[in-house]
């Protein structure tokens, strides 16, 4: 055991699949925790997404390193003794079930805490545990829509809203869950008591849209009421989404979205510019050689500024197209203006800056070969977070895990014979 790693000695039982719970489990494992991943007899569904080797897909590997996997048929009564020993073994339990399944399986957080007062139970739900939507199922794209994040991001395909490929709400949920677990463990260290951590995909998605989810009831309220009335009229008239979105209030000053906080096309590639302060906007105007009368004003809420910045936008776009991205990046960096070229994900794998900061990790996998993947998103001195080794093949540790949980050889054979646990890879037709 190394005192440098924050979760050394902490045992984690992971009852979850897809993203939020598995990625949280991986971060805890990278921090030194012993993570036992409980999988269905057919395995985590992501194992089958275009696998590099049997049961080992890129997606599975990206959020499941450093764990020990136990295939366990949770819904069968004969699995209960195994579950009970796992709960007695664990310090932390991570849960992500569809609504009501935790109760059916005897894994309701409140019941677990009553039986194991020192246990930290971290539970993910789609919409939260209360309210009219609490019993509904949901995944990332659904919660991006429900939470306002999809509309806030403003991405459209063929006039309809789109979430984009990154499952941002799920990963934000994983980060919130990890912070909740660490907080509960710190509190347990002080009080001796465990607790229940609740995180929802909806709240995580709303957190990502935080800048747009704040209003002054006195100043913004009347404008929002008018916008909602107009929206209802548009929907009654069956107006397309793009028209509805265009009528929504924009919290940004027109100068920001038109000129100072956006992406631009240069002569050869796109760049992103962020002039978040007045001084940066003055510098940007100086680099481009433009005159912006709005920089002399303290308020830009008058409608006349919409037309003004619409015209200035075209001028700025024309100027930036006249030189290469490299030229503009050098000039803007010299002026201290945040700027970067827009890169495609595949350009990052060999990015020297990313490697200088250990953002990638080359994992040697016995079946899939060398897999370049992201390292831990956190650095802690003394190698507090270190990329873990691959999780052993599905079912390969079943006997060892059950022995450590206190089952003897005849009991293990009985569990295998009843289909409660497995020793090997799922068959092609397993669910």
Secondary structure, 3 states (H helix, E strand, C coil): CCCCCCCCCCEEEEECCCCHHHHHHHHHHHCCCEEEEEECCCCCHHHHCCEEECCEEHHHHHCCCCEEEEEECCCCHHHHHHHHHHHHHCCEEEECCCCCHHHHCCCCHHHHHHHCCCCEEEEEECCCCCCCCCCCCCCHHHHHHHHCHHHHHCCEECCEECCCCCCHHHHHHHHHHHHHHHHHHHHHHHHCCCEEEEEEHHHHHHHHCHHHCCCCCCCCHHHHHHHHHHHHHHHHCCCCHHHHHHCCCCCCCHHHHHHHEEEEECCCCEEEEECCCHHHHHHHHHHHCCCCHHHHCCCCCCCHHHHHHHHHHHHHHHHHCCCCHHHHHHHHHHCCCEEEECCCHHHCCCCHHHHHCCCEEEEEECCCEEEEEECCCCCCCCCCCCCCCCCCCCCCCHHHHHHHCCCCHHHHHHHHHCCCECCCCCCCCCC
